[in-house]
Structure formats: structure tokens, C-alpha cells
């Protein structure tokens, strides 16, 4: 079996595997390594030279897009408390050689140790300090701790730098974001319309004693960044095996132009005929904001650590 590897339309490599006969149903992995020193978006095509008896030319090649960067992705984690979601993600990113992770833990005491490259005591106040980050993940953040200048800088960072913001809803401070008149800009960032939280059960906004299943929308099933498998079928099987979460913030309406990727499917949790939104996203200027309605995605580790 021979294959030709193509990078952006130019042949990069050709390899041959030892010839032997396989059964029609046998799946044979072909491992290879390729290196590129040119940053940017690359379209890779793997093309097999089929044997003469091949009758299906449609499955003789496969194409995928890969973004190659020439620097470590710099991420800032902002959390009001050291939740499991925060701790698992901090450790995951800190061990990744391609990521530089700094943390701002609002509940920590000065001088406390963290698995991070740098520990901040507040949001950056200068363009130079904030614009060095590619992404910010906010876990039930207490936005009231920051002044107007910091919040406006965050807005410009998203708009001008094509940066990424992930906001994770929580039971303590997300509701306060609704009430404070100074946080209009923060509310505008969210791709969902937040509603006043009516009650708290256990430690989750919408509580349940049993897992609430996750239901991906059509857009969620098509979004490869949410895939838990190499194929659409593997992804559907993996999400179906996930028991779900025990709570989700009661946001039931996406903003105009936003995309809903998943909801929690328990009919008892429906609000006004619509289930709470679990995943949603919107473009904000040149940047993107992704919303997660619960801090329980760490539960995916029960199926496979790689899923998280």
C-alpha cells in the first residue's frame, strides 16, 4: 500500500507499507509523523494509491485542516473559587508543553502556591499585560471586583485581538452579574440571556439527585471541537454514554446571532418550554465567547480522561 501526503497542494512525502493481504473488514492503522516549520493554516491530504482491483475511488483520500502556531498558547484562568473544574483544567494546561497558563484565583490568600506559570492578584490593567493572552476562562467569576477600566479593556481585547473567552456559569456570582448596573458590558459578552436565579439546590443552580442527560443540537453534533471521538459516530456514542450533569444555570434563551450547541435534556428542568442551555457561542467583534452552563464537565473523566 502506498500513500502520498500533501500539504497545501504540494507533495510533502510518499511512503510505502509492507504488502500483505487484509480481509475486507480489517482496520489497519498507519502511523507516521510529519513536521512543519511554517506557521499558519495548512490543509493536509492523505491520498492512497489503490490496487488495480479497487472499485471505490471515493475513499482513497482524506483531507483535514490544521492550524500551526509558532508560540505557546497563553491562557489566563479566572475563578472565584478553587472548584474541581478549575483545578482539573489548571493541572491539564500546566502540564501541556504547548500552553502557558496563568491564574487569578479570587478566593486565594496572597502568596498561596498554584500550579501555574504566574499568579495574578487582579485582572490586567494595561493593554500590554492583557493582550499577551490568547484566551481567558472565567469560572463563576466575581466581576464586581474589577473596575470599569479593566472591564472595558477586556471588551477591547476580545474585539481587537480575536481572542477567546470561555465563561462558566456557577451558583454564586453568575446571578450577581444580572443585578449590578456597572456590569452591562459583561452581560453583553454572554451569548445567552441570563435570568434571575430563583433557588439553589445543593451546590448547583438547578439541582438534581440524578444526572441530567446532555442533548447536543444539530450544530453541536457538527462541531468538531466538541467531538469525543475521531468520527461523528464515535462522538455520538461517547456523548450518549455520558450520564450527564447534576445542575445547569437556568439560561434558556440564546442571544440573536448566537449558536446553541447543547442543552440539558431533563424535562423537569425546562423553563418556559425551553431546557437550560449547556453550551452556546457567539462572535464578539473579532473574538469569540463560549458559554458553559455548569462547572461539571470534569465528570467526563469518569468515561475517559482524554474526553475532558
C-alpha positions, 0 to 999 in steps of 0.5 A: 500500500502506498500513500502520498501526503500533501500539504497545501497542494504540494507533495510533502512525502510518499511512503510505502507499507509492507504488502500483505493481504487484509480481509475486507473488514480489517482496520489497519492503522498507519502511523507516521509523523510529519513536521512543519516549520511554517506557521499558519493554516495548512490543509493536509491530504492523505491520498492512497494509491489503490490496487488495480482491483479497487472499485471505490475511488471515493475513499482513497483520500482524506483531507483535514485542516490544521492550524500551526502556531509558532508560540505557546498558547497563553491562557489566563484562568479566572475563578472565584473559587478553587472548584474541581473544574478549575483545578482539573483544567489548571493541572491539564494546561500546566502540564501541556508543553504547548500552553502557558497558563496563568491564574487569578484565583479570587478566593486565594490568600496572597502568596498561596502556591498554584500550579501555574506559570504566574499568579495574578492578584487582579485582572490586567490593567494595561493593554500590554499585560492583557493582550499577551493572552490568547484566551481567558476562562472565567469560572463563576467569576466575581466581576464586581471586583474589577473596575470599569477600566479593566472591564472595558479593556477586556471588551477591547481585547476580545474585539481587537485581538480575536481572542477567546473567552470561555465563561462558566456559569456557577451558583454564586456570582453568575446571578450577581452579574444580572443585578449590578448596573456597572456590569452591562458590558459583561452581560453583553459578552454572554451569548445567552440571556441570563435570568434571575436565579430563583433557588439553589439546590445543593451546590448547583443552580438547578439541582438534581439527585440524578444526572441530567442527560446532555442533548447536543443540537444539530450544530453541536453534533457538527462541531468538531471541537466538541467531538469525543471521538475521531468520527461523528459516530464515535462522538455520538456514542461517547456523548450518549454514554455520558450520564450527564450533569447534576445542575445547569444555570437556568439560561434558556434563551440564546442571544440573536446571532448566537449558536446553541450547541447543547442543552440539558435534556431533563424535562423537569428542568425546562423553563418556559418550554425551553431546557437550560442551555449547556453550551452556546457561542457567539462572535464578539467583534473579532473574538469569540465567547463560549458559554458553559452552563455548569462547572461539571464537565470534569465528570467526563473523566469518569468515561475517559480522561482524554474526553475532558 
